[in-house]
């Protein structure tokens, strides 16, 4: 299934080819996109955002947008100094790794934390 998320006001483009490869370019609200994952139904896109520089913390750097480029949810971490470093989709939800060494399972529809495991 092909899917495209193009948000001109937020200056980015995410595409999934018919072969399943996902590519992206641009920024989201001025922050670089480090990783993009399109949900299997093609209705949502999960974005892992990068830093604006060393002096700007990476808090709130994992979010989900809909086809209209509206933010559906922002994943929140327990520790305000932690940040997400990798994201993928699993059979139980969104799997997100943190800088501090946790793998957090998030609900795909709300971004709420369902499980947490120390994996470092």
C-alpha positions in Angstrom: 0.0 0.0 0.0 1.4 3.4 -1.0 1.0 6.2 1.5 2.1 9.8 1.5 2.1 12.5 4.2 2.9 15.9 2.9 2.5 18.9 5.1 3.6 22.1 3.4 3.1 24.3 6.4 5.4 22.0 8.5 7.8 21.5 5.6 8.1 17.8 5.3 7.2 14.8 3.2 7.0 11.1 4.2 6.3 8.4 1.6 5.9 4.6 1.7 6.4 2.9 -1.6 4.4 -0.1 -2.8 7.4 -2.2 -1.8 7.0 -1.0 1.8 10.1 1.2 2.0 9.6 4.5 3.9 11.5 7.7 3.1 11.2 11.2 4.4 12.7 14.6 4.0 12.3 18.0 5.7 11.4 19.1 9.2 8.4 19.1 11.5 7.9 22.5 13.3 11.5 23.3 12.6 12.9 20.0 14.1 14.6 17.5 11.9 12.9 14.1 11.3 15.2 11.3 12.5 12.8 8.5 11.7 9.3 8.1 10.3 7.0 5.0 10.5 3.7 4.8 8.7 1.0 2.7 10.4 -0.1 -0.4 8.5 -3.5 1.2 7.6 -1.8 4.3 6.2 -3.9 6.7 8.3 -1.2 7.8 10.7 2.6 8.5 10.7 4.8 8.3 13.8 7.7 10.8 13.8 10.9 10.7 15.8 12.2 14.2 15.9 15.8 15.2 16.3 17.4 18.1 18.3 17.6 21.7 17.3 21.1 21.8 18.9 22.9 20.7 22.0 21.3 23.4 24.1 17.8 22.3 23.2 16.5 19.2 25.0 14.9 16.4 23.0 11.8 16.1 25.2 8.5 15.3 23.5 10.4 14.1 20.4 8.0 11.2 19.5 4.6 12.0 18.1 1.9 10.7 15.8 0.2 12.7 13.0 -2.9 12.0 10.9 -3.4 12.4 7.2 -4.3 16.1 7.7 -1.0 16.6 9.5 -2.7 17.2 12.8 -0.9 15.9 15.9 -2.9 12.9 17.3 -0.6 12.3 20.3 2.8 13.1 21.8 4.5 10.4 23.8 5.5 11.5 27.3 8.4 9.9 29.2 8.5 9.6 33.0 11.9 11.2 33.2 11.9 14.8 31.8 15.6 14.4 30.9 15.1 11.3 28.8 14.3 11.1 25.1 13.4 8.6 22.5 16.1 7.4 20.1 14.4 4.7 17.9 10.9 3.7 17.0 9.3 0.8 15.2 5.9 -0.9 15.1 5.4 -4.2 16.8 2.4 -6.6 17.1 1.5 -5.0 20.5 1.9 -1.4 19.6 4.6 1.2 19.0 8.0 0.1 20.3 10.2 3.0 21.3 13.7 2.9 22.7 14.9 5.6 25.1 18.4 7.1 25.6 18.4 5.8 29.2 18.0 2.2 27.9 14.3 1.3 28.1 12.1 -0.1 25.5 8.7 1.4 25.9 5.5 0.0 24.3 3.0 2.6 23.5 -0.6 2.3 22.4 -0.8 3.1 18.7 -4.0 5.1 18.9 -3.1 7.2 22.0 0.6 7.1 22.6 0.1 6.1 26.2 2.7 3.9 27.8 1.5 0.2 28.1 4.8 -1.5 29.1 8.4 -0.6 29.9 11.4 -2.9 29.9 15.1 -2.1 30.7 17.1 -3.5 27.7 20.5 -1.8 28.0 
